[in-house]
Amino acid sequence: MSERKVLNKYYPPDFDPAKIPKLKLPKDRQYVVRLMAPFNMRCKTCGEYIYKGKKFNARKETVQNEQYLGLPIFRFYIKCTRCLAEITFKTDPENTDYAMEHGATRNFQAEKLIEEEEKKIQLEREEEELNNPMKVLENRTRDSKMEMEVLENLQELKELNQRQAQVDFEGMLGQYRELEQKQKEMEKEEDERETREMLDRALVKRLIDSDSDSDQDTGERKERIKRQMTEKPTDILTNDVSTDSTKGSAFSGVKGTKPSSGEKSSGGLSSRAALGSLVVRKKPNMASKAAANDVPHASRLQSEATSSVSTTGSSSSQQVAAQNGSSLSLLGAYTDSDDSD
């Protein structure tokens, strides 16, 4: 394989390169080259956008009778990617750019237009100064004023930068944070104070309303509370017993006899009024009427009950209570009901 990679070919001793015929090619001949679109363009035929950097197989030729400082100018032919219309552009070495010729329009470029406008203004100024010395003086005066303004602006910027370099931004931010924190605390305290005042006003109003409603019942409530604190639950029984005992003593001829301890503790079972308030009478039926007519039996029960409870009662008070029909006779009527039978 090494014999195919030779770099020097064999030339015979009688080789004469002048005898080799030359090819007569036209000067405007074209070559096929691979290139990319140098700028954004839009096809005039179909309106297709062709963006910068899109690759094409273009035909290249040398432009005849056009040169810039001895540099040749080349023209390129490409086809639209949509309608296959021919688009041509050429090199522009004067502006180090490309110039559109045919088939498309170059998209808007602000920077290039600004540069062209500046160039036009500069050319016009040079033409005016060429034949008018007063115009030259005016332009120089205007330029000097502009330079002075620029220098003043630069000096102001430098002073401003020096002032800002001496400023302690961290300290300023810290002071601002402290001020903001204090302001928030003051607002919070004010809100709490207003809320407290509103609650106090509402409470005072509620108390006034409740006092106006309860002034009528305060006296009764106080009396009721005092009565409940002084009295005992069994006082009602002892009071009734004392009244009944006084009545019994009147019949027996004894005045001012006090109830014994057993009668007070038991609540005075022989009293008619006390048991009458605790026991509801039942309408007597036939059996209850027969039991009520049995007076000796009721007197016997009454005597047994009074003998077990009271130790100071007299026999005469027992007979009077039995004759008058005590509450124990009613209890006997309940015991002789139909259910007990």
Residue pairs with C-beta under 8 A, 6 or more apart in sequence:
27 62
27 64
28 61
28 62
28 64
29 61
30 59
30 60
30 61
30 77
31 59
31 60
31 61
32 57
32 58
32 59
32 60
33 57
33 58
33 59
33 60
33 76
34 55
34 56
34 57
34 58
35 55
35 56
35 58
35 76
36 52
36 53
36 54
36 55
36 56
37 50
37 51
37 52
37 53
37 54
37 56
37 78
38 52
38 89
38 97
38 98
39 52
39 98
39 100
39 106
39 107
39 109
40 49
40 50
40 51
40 52
40 106
40 107
41 49
41 50
41 87
41 100
41 104
41 105
41 106
41 107
42 48
42 49
42 50
42 104
42 105
42 107
43 49
43 50
43 80
43 82
43 83
43 85
43 87
43 103
43 104
44 85
44 103
44 104
44 105
45 80
45 83
45 85
45 103
46 80
46 82
46 83
46 85
48 80
48 81
48 82
48 83
50 80
50 81
50 87
50 104
54 81
56 78
56 79
58 76
58 77
58 78
59 76
59 77
60 74
60 75
60 76
60 77
61 74
61 75
61 77
62 72
62 73
62 74
62 75
63 72
63 73
63 74
63 75
63 90
66 72
66 73
67 73
68 93
68 94
69 93
71 93
73 90
73 91
73 92
73 93
74 90
74 91
75 88
75 89
75 90
75 101
76 88
76 89
76 90
77 86
77 87
77 88
78 86
78 87
78 88
79 85
79 86
79 87
80 87
80 103
80 104
85 103
86 102
86 103
87 102
87 103
87 104
88 101
88 102
88 103
89 98
89 99
89 100
89 101
90 98
90 99
90 101
91 98
91 99
92 98
92 99
97 112
100 106
125 139
128 135
129 135
129 136
129 139
234 264
234 267
236 274
237 267
237 268
237 274
238 259
238 264
238 267
238 268
240 268
240 271
240 273
240 274
240 277
241 259
241 263
241 264
241 267
241 268
241 271
241 274
242 259
243 271
243 273
244 268
244 270
244 271
244 272
244 273
244 274
245 257
245 259
245 263
245 268
245 271
246 256
246 257
248 313
248 317
248 320
248 321
249 255
249 256
249 257
249 317
251 316
251 317
251 320
252 314
252 316
252 317
252 320
254 314
257 312
259 268
260 310
260 311
260 312
262 309
262 310
262 311
263 309
263 310
266 309
267 274
268 274
269 275
269 305
269 309
269 327
269 328
270 302
270 305
270 306
270 309
270 310
270 313
270 321
270 326
270 327
270 328
271 327
272 324
272 326
272 327
275 327
275 330
275 331
276 327
279 327
279 330
279 331
281 330
282 288
282 333
282 334
282 337
284 292
284 333
285 338
287 336
287 337
287 338
287 341
288 333
288 336
288 337
290 336
291 297
291 298
291 332
291 333
291 336
292 298
292 329
292 333
295 322
297 332
298 322
298 328
298 329
298 332
299 318
299 319
299 322
301 328
301 332
302 318
302 321
302 322
302 326
302 328
302 329
303 318
303 322
305 328
306 313
306 318
306 321
